[in-house]
């Protein structure tokens, strides 16, 4: 429920007459995260062993004991499979060091936004194949709506791409059917979109919102069209972004993480709770179950607890 420990401390004291210091509560959170870490590592290994991941990152403030007077900017990087687990990774920067370490054993399709770190990693390693996100393209054109009536046409064409995806979801189409329908219905829309983008781009200012939206899409056209031929891939990164959203509630409530070391504990807990949500599992029941079983579990049994 994203309740900061100082609020929990007050609730226990004022409503239940129970004195639990914030230090005690913090120790319990640390212990729970330590117990859940083997499950976290198992989920992480399972994601990296696959060949399709969606990636995104979100900023979160933290306190560094070596820096007095102000909080620092850290990041929770999110890795997920659309029909699988969600794993968060805590880093104190937005540099490529974090995703490079996380993805060192991964090979396959990586669905991302336009952040340059991913393109840099793909240049380093040919086994990383970037897949673009149409939600970010659509966002750019939506921001440019005030720059002419023609912008609405682009949004309408992108809407047709999403209409195809909606129909495929409603019929629960498998990968082979998704690829066939996209080739039949989406590919002509994409061809029409590219011709129009190239034509309009020649007559708009590069620094205008429309010019930026066109440049973003055209520069990543190959990655944006890869989803058509591969029915396993999604049209966008929205499922990954949805997994990040609960952290925004936490940031609003607790404002910052109290120590850099607490960042990875947060990542472990968010990963377990986010994966429960993905699979439709009651997180309280899951935590109660595994925290009772983990102390007696053998390492070989951890995979049965994910």
N, C-alpha and C positions, 0 to 999 in steps of 0.2 A: 504493500500500500504506500510505499515511498515516504513513510513517516520518519523524520529525523529522530535521532536517539534522544535529543533533549525533550522533544514532545512526548515520546514514549515514557521517559523518566517521569515527567509531570503527570501523565495519565495514570500510571501505576500508583503514584503517591496520592494524588487528589481524589481519584475515583475508587481505588481499591485499598488504600492505606498500606501499600507495599513500597518500601524504600529500596529501589534498585538504582545504583549510581550509573552515570553515563559510562564510566570506565568498565563496570561489570557488563553492561549491555554491549559495549564495543568488543569486549573479550568474547562474548557469546557469538557475535557476528563473525569475528575472526575464526573462532573454532568451527563454526558451521561451514564457512568458506573453505577451510582446510580439509574438512571431511568430504566436501563436495568436489574438491580438486581432482581426484581420480576420475570421477564421472566427466568432469570438464575436459580432461585430457583425452578420454576415450571419445567424446563427441568431436573434439578437434581433429583427432587422428582419422575419424570416419569421414569428416568433410574433406580433408586434404587427400584422402585416398580416392575420392571420386574424380570426375572430369568436368564438372560444371559447378561454378560458384558465383554468387552475387556478392559484391563488396560495396561498403559505404562507410563513412566515418562521421562522427559528431563530436563537437568540442564540449569539454566539461572542465570547470575550474577546479583547482586543487591547491592545497596549502603545502608549501615546501618549508620545512624547518630551517633551512639554510638561507631563506629569503624572507626577511621580515617586512611587515607593513602592507603586503599585497598578495593576492592569490595569483597563481600561474595558470596558463592554459594547457590542459591535457586533452587527450582524444580517446574515445572508445571506437575502435575499428570493429565493424560488424561483418561477419562472413556467414553466409547461409546458402542452403539449397532450397529452392522454392517449395519442395515437398519434403523437406528434411529439417534437421536441427539448425539452430541459430547459435553462433559462438561469437562472443565479444572478446576483444583483445585490447588491453590498456597500454597506452603509450603516452609519454610526456611530450611528444612532438607529432607533427603531421608529415614528417619526412618519410622517405621510402624505406628506411631501416626497419620499421615495424612490419609492413606488408611483405617486405623482402624475406624477413625471417619466418613469418607465418606461412608463406607460400613456397618456401624453399623446396618442399617435396611434392608440390602440386603441379600437375600438367593438365591442360585442357582449356575449356572455355571460361573466361572471366568476364562477368557482366558488370560494367562500371559506368560512372558518369564521366565527365570530361576532365577530371583532375589529372594533371600531367604526370604524377607519380606512377600511375598505372601504365601509361604509354612508355615511360622510361623503363619500367620493369619488363614490358613486352619486348622492347628493343634489346634488353640484356639477354632474354631467354626466349628462343623461338618456340618453345613448347607452350608458352602462354599466348592464347588467342583471345583478343579483346572482343567483347560483344557490347554494342552501344545501347543507350537507354532513350527510348522515344519520349518518355515523360519529361526529360530535361529539354529535349528539342521543343516539345509542345509548350513548355513553360516560357522559353525564349520568345516564341511567337505571341503568346498571350500577353507578355509584357510590352510587346510592340504594337498592340491593337490600335493605339491612337495615331499610328503613323500611316494611315491610309486604309481604304476599303479592301485592298487586295490581301491584307494580312488575314482577314477572316476566311478567305478562300483557302489559304494554307492550313488554317486550323480545321476547316471543314474536311480537307483531304486526310489530315492526320486522324480526325474523328472517324473516317471510314476505315482506317487501319484498326482502330480500337473496336469498331463495330464487328469486324471479322473475329477478333479475339473474344469478344463477349459471346458471340454465337458459338464459338468453339468450346468455351467454358460451360455454356448451358447444356450442350450436348455431351459434355464429358469426353471429348474427342481425345484419342491417344496420339502419340508422337507422329505416326505415319500419316494419319488423317490430317493432323494439324499442318504438316509440311505440304501435303497435297492441296489443301484448301488455300493456304497462304500463297502457294505458287500460282494458283488459279485466280484468286481474288485480290490479294495484297500486292503481288508483284507489279501488275499494271498501274496501281495507284502510286507505288514508289517510283516507277519510271516517269509518270506524269509529274510527280512532285519534283523530281530532280531537274527535269527540263525547265520547269517554271522557276525553280530556285536559281538556276544558272542564268536564266534570262533576266530576272528581276535584280539579281546581284549586280549586274553591270550598270544599273542606273540608280543605285541607292548609295548613300554615304557609308563608308566602312564603320564609322563610329556611331552611327544611328542604331537604335535598338533592333530595327529590322535587319540592318547590315550585320550586326553581331549575331543575330539568330540564324541568318543564312550562312555565315561563315562557320558557326559552330556545327551546323548540320552537314555542310558540304565537306568540311575537313575530316569528318568522321563517317562519311557515307558508307564505306566498306563495312565498318563495324556495326552500323545501324541496320544493315540489310542482311546480316548473317542469320538472324532469327528465322527468316523466311524458309530456308531449305532444311533447317534442323528443328523438328517438332518438339524436341526436349527443351528448347530455349524459350524464354519469355520475351515479350515485346519491350519490357522495361524493367527497372530495378525497384519497382514500387513495393514488392513483398519484403525486400530488404529494408527499405525505408520505414515500412510499417513496423518492423521488428524494433527499430530504433526509437519509435515514438514514445513508448513508456518511459524512456530515460529522460524525456523532456519534462514529464511530471515530477520525476525525482529532482531534476535541476531546479525546478521552480520551488520545491519544498525545502531542500537542504542546501541549495545555492552552490556548494562546492564540496569536494571530497577532502577529508581532513588531513590526509597524508599521502604521499606518492604510493606507498606500499598498499594503502587501502584501495587504490585504483584497480589493481588486479583482482582483489577480493570482490569488488563490485562487479567486475567482468565475469567472474565465476558465477555469482548469484544471478546476474542478469541473463547469463547463458542458460542456466537451468530453468529459470522462470519463463524466459522467452520460448524455449523449446517446449515446455509444458503447454504454453498457449498455442503454439503451432500444431501440436498433436491433440488438442482438445482434452488435456489431462488437468484435473484439479490440482493446482500447485501445492496447496496446503496438505492435501492427502499424500501427494508424491513425496514432499519433504519429510513428512512424519514417517512414511514407510522407509525411505532410503537412509535417513539418519539413524533409525533403529537397526538397520541391517548392515550398514557399512562397517561398524567396528568389528564384526565377526566375518566380514567378507574376505575371501582370498582374491589376490590380484586377477586371477583368471576368471573371477565371477563378475568383475566390474562391468563388462559388456552387457550383462543381463539386466543391469540397473539403469541403463540409459533409456 
